[in-house]
């Protein structure tokens, strides 16, 4: 976080689970030293630097595109795109590659979380002796629980002993490990740490973005909800290490669903300085980053490469850069228009230049939304602002910012266009007049189509392909240093990557209510969902039209909500609200609906001009609900082949 003015290293490379892995990468290193040592935990300044490191490690996970891919590709939200390599194809489960301990990109979470857990334990054990306040130590409790919760959702049971004893700071070089069960990780680590954090954290953050009671309550409610599903196990999904689905304290799944509801509603009723933004657009527009709906974020800045954690002019394609937004950005700079009506090769101009703007950014074409997302998830594009506030659907001319002096160019139907006017539009609906994708005279360089009288090329929802698709506006870059030009579109995004939002509390409580929790007056599942749906009906800006739009469809949105909310409806609403933010795989795995909801999807192919949608089927097996333990971890351990095989999740040996 840029608000901490401290020396910062990302991790402490000691302990059995850190050996042989890339967990010692430096982050905002202001001194020529590479790691924390045990002595750093013996001074107030060392503890302060370690606390900063807890926040810094978020950048090695959130905004890291390969982990981002692991959270979304293969769900109903995302499939692989035209330029995808095995990193992305394997996550789709559609037959191009088989997931293994080597190629699963969930390894990012494992490598980043375990060193941070050890560092948090070092703070918890040593900070009282140097006079650190309980409120600061509570941040370490929060992050230790945060990382364990991430790991247990992803891999199943993980070790509570990293070499120094259960939940103890480790300086050991012992290279053996034993995994605890899922129930042990929750009840011995996650729940106690979060309860401690809630007790000691302040209502208001001590610094912008620091942990608070509200964010700890959100994670406790979500952990209770996830554990309740694990206990119930309605689809008989296997767990590992194998264990009975019983709670050590004898509590039932119903008890935990009730706790999830109560904690989430309590956070809504006692929000501290947090609240919902007035519109969905306000939550995600770059000019309003770090707003009070965001409870936790991995921060970046354009003001300093030191505090940004990476170059301000060129992205590395690796952590700690925030480069997740590149993945769903297709190669829009290949769009061409003509200087003359003759359309000679020499007259062609790239009319949409690569720009560091929220609607554009750096194209990688690795991930794509499915057609189902556009036609089903976001079916209502009139009342509901969330489709418009999630995607870039109109690509506008910006050649003037590249010092191309032509005041106008010729585009579809040989009609003139000016800067800021539409070059390509992804239509909201199928047009009554069929799109001509085979136009010969003014053929689009990307294979888009034309409609009579329109100067912009068009693609309908049914024509979305792995090559050309609506971009993810929500995660696009925002900078204030572009001047009158294109800025630095090749850099990693200098925006924070949002991790936790106040709005999720409404969905957690609603899901718990659907699962049987007793509700309070005015806070039924329908009431809670309608708070979010009502907000989605309020517009103040139209991205598609690039203009202000004062519209209030709150009543229409609320009236359209079913009288009886189901789990399927909540999951669809979660996708509309959090699309493309990295929630989806965890949502579908938690509710054991992944293989049902994401089994098939539709999209056109990768070739230029391919707008013929095909249906693809995924092979999602029960053992896939856990990701494999990374091969780098297994290789680093001094254990027999049989012991390593037993350590690995079944199905991946």
N, C-alpha and C positions, 0 to 999 in steps of 0.2 A: 504494500500500500504506500502510495507516495506521501501520505501524511505522516508516516514514521520517518524521522530524519536520523537514521541509524545505520551502522554497518550491518550487512546482511549476508548470510550464507544460507543456502537452501536446506541443507540436511546434515546429519551427523552419521558418518559412515562407520558405524561400529555395530556389533551384534550379529548373530548367526544369520539373520534374514537379509542383511545388507551386503553380504560378501558376493563378489562376482557380478554385481549388477551396477547399472549406470545411475546410482542414487546419490552420487557426490557432485553433481553438476552445480556450479556456483550460480548465484543469483544476486544481482545488485551488490557485487563484491567491491567494497570501498577500501579494503586493505589487502595486501598481498598475503592472504592466508586462505587455505582451502577448505577447512572443516572446523566444526566445533569439537572441542575436546572436553573431557570431564571437568577440567578446571574452569571452563567457561561458565559452568552452572554454580560456581562458588562465589560469584560476585554479582552485585546488583546490575552492573552494566552487561554482564554476560547473560543474565536472565532476560534483560530487556531485549538484547539482540536475538535471543532464542524465541521470544514471543513474536518478534517481527518475522522470524523464519516460519512460524506457524501459518501466518497469512501469506507469506511469499510462496509457500509450496502449492497454494491453490492454482498458481499460474502453470505449474507443471501438469495439471490435470484439466482445468477448465479453460477452454480456448485452444487446447492441444488437439489438433484436428483428428488424430488417429483414435484417441479416446472418444472424441465427439462422434466419430463414425461408429464406434462400437456401441454407442448409446442409441443410435437411430437406424442405421442401415440394417435391413432385415425386419423392420417393423412395418406397420401399415402406413407410416409417415414417409419412409424413404427407401429407395433402392439405389443400386450403383448407377453411375452415369457413364457417358461415352469414354472418358479418359481414365476410368477407374483401373487401378492395378489390383494385385491380389489382396492388399490391405483392405480394400473395400468390397471386392467380389466375394471374399470368404465370409464376410459378415451378412451376406444376403441370403445364404442357405438355398439358393436357387439352382445349384448344380454346377457352378463354374469352378468351385474349389471346396475342399473339405477342411473344416476348422481343426487345428491342432494346437498343441502347446507352444509351437513355434510361431504360427501366423496369427493367432488371436490377438487383436489389439487392445483387449482389456488388460494386457500387461502394463499399460501406462499407469493404471490405477494402483496396481500392486507395487510397482517400483517407487511411486511417489508417496504412497500412504504409509508404508511400514517405517521408513526412516523418520517420518514426521510423528508417528505414534511414539517411537522411542524418544524423540526430542521432547514431546509433551510429558512423558513420564519423568524425564530428567528435570523438567521445570517443576512438576508437581512435588517431587521428592526434595528438591534443594531450595526452591524459592522461599519457603517460610524462614529459613535460617538467615537469609540476607535481607529480611524485612519487606519482601514483596507483599502487597495487599492481597487479601482473599479474592477481591474482584478481578485482579490481574491473573492470579493462579486459576481462577474459574475459566479463563479463556483457554488455558491448556486442557482443562477437563473437557470443555466443549469440543476442541479439535481432536482430542484422542477419541472421543465418542463419534465424532463426525467421520473420521477415517475408518474406524472399525465398522461403522454402519455401511459405509461405501463398500468395504471389502466383503462383509458378510452377505450383502445383497448380490454381489457379483460372483463370489467364489464358494459360498457356503461357509462352513466353519473354518476359522483361521487361528493361528497361535496367539494365545495371550501371554505366553512366555517367550520373549525375544532373546533370551540368553541370561537374563539376570534374575529370573523369577517372574511369577505371574504379575503382570502390570507393573513391572519394575524396570527402571532404566538399566540398559545393558551396555557394558563395555567388553563383553565376552567375545572371544574369537571361536567359540564353540560353533561347529557347523552342522548341528543336528536340529531338528525341529519336530514338534508334535502339534497337530491341529486340534483345537478345541471344537466342540460341537456348536451348532448354531445357537441352541438354547443357552449354552454357557457364555458365548460371546455377548448375547443380548443381556442376560441377567447379571453377569459379573462385571461387565465393562460398560456397555452402551447406556443402559438404564441408570446405573449409579452415577456415572460421570455426568450425564445430562441433568439428573436431579440436583447434583452438586452445583452444576453451572447455573441452573435456574435460581437456586438459592442465593448465589453470590454475585452473579452478573448484575450490572445496573439496568434500569429501564431504558435509559438513553445511552447511546454509545459514547465511550470516552473520546473516541476519534471517529471521523466519518468512516463507516464501514466496519467498525469493530463489533465484536460479538455482544449481544444483549440478551435479556431474558426472553424477548420475543422470538429471536431466532433459535434459541435453545428449546423453547416450547414447541416451535414448529418441528424441530427434529425429534423431540421426544414423542410428540403426537404421531409423527410419521413412522418412527421406529415401533411404537406400540401397534400401529395399524399393520405394518409389515409383519411383525412377529405374530399377530393374531391370525393373519392369513396363513403363516407358516404352521401354526398349531392346528388350524382347521384342515388345511391341505385337501381342498375339495376335489382336485383332479388327480390325487395320488402321485404328485410329482416327487421324485426321489430327492433325498437330502444327503449331504456328505460332510463330515464323517457320519456314517449311519447311526441313527439314534431314534428312540421312540419320540413321537410328537407329543411330548408331555412337558409341562412347565415344572422346573425344579421346586417352585413354591406351591404347586398344586392349583394354580390359577388357570382358568379356561380362556379359550379364544374370545368368548363373549365378554369376559372381564376386560381383556385388553382392547377390544373394539370400543367398549364404553370409556376406557381411559383415553383412548385416542380422541374420541368425541369431546370429552370433558376438557382435556388439555387444549385442543384446538379452539374450542368455543371460548375458553378462558382467555386465550391469547387475543382473540377477536374483540372480546369485551374489555380487555385491558391492554391496548396496543402500544402504550408508551407514545413515542413520537412517530409511529408508523401508521399508514393508512393507505387505502386504495387511491390511485390517481383518478381524476375525473373522467378520463377517456382511455381506451386501450392504446390509442396512438400516443398519448402522453407517457405511457409506461415505457415505450420502446424507442421513441425518437431520440437521436443522438444528442440533440440540444438539451435534453432533460435527463441525461445519465445521472446515476447515483441519487435518484429521487427517493422519496420516503416510502415507496412500495417495495423497494429492494432491501432485503434483510442481510444479504451477504453477496459479495462479488469478488472476483479476482481482478485486481485493479491494474490499469495501465494509464499512461499519460503521454501527451505529445510534447510536454514541456522539457523533458529530459530523457536522454537515452539511458542514463544511469537508473532513474526511477521507473522508466518504462520496462526495463529488463531486456531491451533489444533495440536494434537499429530503428531509426525513424524514417529511413529512406528505402530499406530493402529487407523483406522478410526472409528469415532463415528456413522456413518450412519445418521448424521444430520448436519445442518449448524452450524458454518461457514465452515466446511470441504468442499473441492471440491471433491465430490464423484459421480458426474453425469456420469463419464466415466465407472463406475462399471456396470451400468444398462444394457448396450448392450454388456457386456462381458459374454459369455457363460462359462460353467464349463469345460474349456479345460484341467485342471489338471486331469480329469478322463481318459484322453488318456493313454493307457498302451502299452508297448512293452515287449518283453521277453528277459531274459538273455541267454536262450538256445532255440534251435529249437524244444524242447519238449513242450513248452508253458504250463508247469505246473503252478498251482496257485502260488507256492512259487517263481517261476521265474519271475513273472510279475513286471514291474517297471513303475512308472508314468514318462513317458519319457519327458513330457512337464510340468515342475514344475511351480507353481505360482511364478511370478517374477515381480519386479518393473521395467518393461521395456515397452516402448511405444506400442509394438505389443501385450503385454499381460496384466498384471495388475490383479486386484481383481475381480473375477467373481461373479455376482449376478443373471444373467439370468432373468431379469425383462422385458426387451424390446428387440425386434428383428426386423431386416429389413424384409420387405415383399419380396417375390420372384420377384414381379414386379419391385422393386428397382434395382435388379441385372440384370434382363433381358430387362427392358424398360428404366428406368431413365439412367442407366449406360450401355446402349447397346454397345457403342463404347469403347472398352477397349484396342484398338490398338493405335489409334491416341491420344485419350483423356487420360491424366494422372490422372484424378480426381478419378476414381474408385480405382486405385492402391494407390493413395495418401489419400484415405478415409478409406479403410478397411484393416484389417489383413486377408489375404486369405491363408497364409501358416503358419502353426504352426510347429516350429522347435525344435528339441531336445535340452534340456538344463540340463539334469540330472547330468552332470558333475559339475554344480554349486551347486548341493545339496550333494556333496561329495559321489556320487555313482561312483565307480571307473571303472566300465566296459567301455572300450574304444569304444565298439559298442554294439548294441542291435539288436534283430530281430523284424521286423515290417511286413508290408503287404507282402503277398506272401512268407513269411519266409525269406525275404531278409534283409541283415544287413543295419543298419543306424548308423551314427556317430553324435555326438553333432553338432548342427547348420544345420544338414540336415533335410529335410521335413519329419515330422511324419504324418501330415494331410494336404491336399490341397483342398481348395474350387476351383473347376475348373471355368475358365472364361466362358466356353461354354459347351454345351452338347457334350460329346465325340461321335465319330462315333461308337466305340465299346461300347456296353451297359455295364454300371457299374454292377458288381455283389455285391449287397447289402446282399446277403444271403449266403456268403461264410461261411463254417462251421469250417474249420480247424484253420484258423487264424482270427477268428471273432473279429472285432473291439469292444472295450469296449463301444464305443459310438454308435455303429451301422452304422459306415461308410462303404464304399464299397471298392472294389479293381478293378484295371485294370491290364491286363497281363503285366508282366515285371517291374512294378512300386513298389518301396519299400514303398512309402507313401500311406496311405489310402486316398480316394477321396470322395468328395460329389459334385454333379453337381448343377447348379443353380436351376433346378427343384426339387432337393432333399433337399433344405433348409427347416428347420423345426423350430418350436418354441423352441426346445431343442438345436440344433446345427446350427450355422449360422456364416457368416463372422463377426469378431469383428470390433469394431470401432477404428481403429488405430489412427485416428485424435485426439481423446481425451485421448489416453493412457498416463500413467504416464512416466515421465522422471526424473531421478535422477543421480547425479554424485557421490553418496556416496555408491554405491553397492559393490565396490571393485571387487573381483572375484566371488562373491556370488550372491544370489537372491535378496539381498537388503531388503526393507521393503514394500512388495506388499500389506500388509493389511492396510496401511495408506491411508488417503485421498491423492489425487494428490497434489503435491507441485507445479504444473504448474499453471500459470494464466489461468483463464477461459475467453476466448475472447468474447467480447460483441459486438463490432462495428468494422467493417473493411472498409478500404478505397475503396475496390472493390465494396462495395454495392452502392456507389454513381453512378456507371455505370448502375446498374440495376434500380435504382430509376429513373434516367433520361430516360432510355429506356422505362420503363413502362409508364411514363408520356407522352413520345412521341407517343407510341401506342394509348394512350387515347386522342390524338389530339393536344398536345403541338407543337407549331412551333419550329422547330429545327434549329440549327446553322450548317453551312457547315462543313462536316466531323464529325458530331455528331448526325447522325440519329440513330434510334433504332438499326439498323443493325450494324452501325459503332461502337456503344458503346458496344453491346454484343460481337462483334468480338474482341475487345481488350481483354476481359476476355477469350473468346474461344481460341484466338491465344496463350495466355499465357499457357492455359491448354494443348496445343500441345507440349510444351517444356518439355523434361524429363532430369533430371540429376541423378536420382536414381530410381531403380526398387525395390519397397518393396517386391513384389511377389518373385523376384529372389534374393533378398538380395545382390544386387550388383549395382555398378555404371552403368548408362545407359545414354549415350549421344545421344539423338534423338530430332529432330525438325520436328514436324508435324504441325507447325503453318499454313502453306498454306493449308494443307488438312482440318484442322479444319475450317478455314475461308471459304474455298470453299464449305463446306457442310452446311453452314448457309443459311437458306431460304432467298430469295430476299425480301420477305415481312415478317417482324417479327410480330408474333401474341402474345396476352397475354399468351396463352397456352405455347408457346415456351419460353417466358421469365420465366414463372413459372418453367418449366422443367430445364432451365439453372440455375435458383436460387437454385433448389434442388441439381443439380450437384455440384455447387460451395459451398453451405453452408449446405450440408447434415449433419444431426445429431448435428447441433449447436444450435437448439432451435428456428429457424426462422419459421418453416413450418406452424404451426397452425395460426400464425398471418398473414402470406402471403395469406393463403387460405380464412381466414375470411375477410381480407381487400378487396380482389377481389371478394368475395361472390361466390367462386368456391369450397368450402370445400365439400359440398354434391355431387357435380359433379365429382370431381377428386378423392375423397377418399371413395366413396360409396362402392366399392368392392376391395378386395385384395386376393392374393393367398399365401398360406404357408402350409407346412406339420405340423403334430401334435406334441404332446409333448412326446410321448413314444420313448424309445430307438429303433432305426432302422426304425422309421416311415419316409419314404421319398415320401409318396404319397400326392401330393399337393391337397388341397381343396380350394374352393372359399368361402369367407366369405362376408356377406353383413352387412353394418352398417346402423343403423336407425338414421340419422342426420336430426333433425327437425329445422325449422327456428329459434326457440327460443334458440337452442343450440349455436347459434353464439355469445351469451353472456354467460359467466360463472355465476353461482349463487353467490350472496353475501354470504360470509361465515357465517355459523351458529354462530360461536363465536362472530362475530360482532353483529348479531341480539340479541343474549342472553345478551350482555353487555349493550344494550341500554334500557333506562327507557322510553319505549313507549308501547302503547297498542298493543294487538295482531293484530288489524286491521291496525295500523300504520306500524307495522313490515311487515305485508303481502304486504302492498303497497310499502314498501321500497325494497322488494325482486324483482328480475327480474322475469317477468311472465314465467310460466312453471315450476317453482321450488318450488312453495308453496305446 
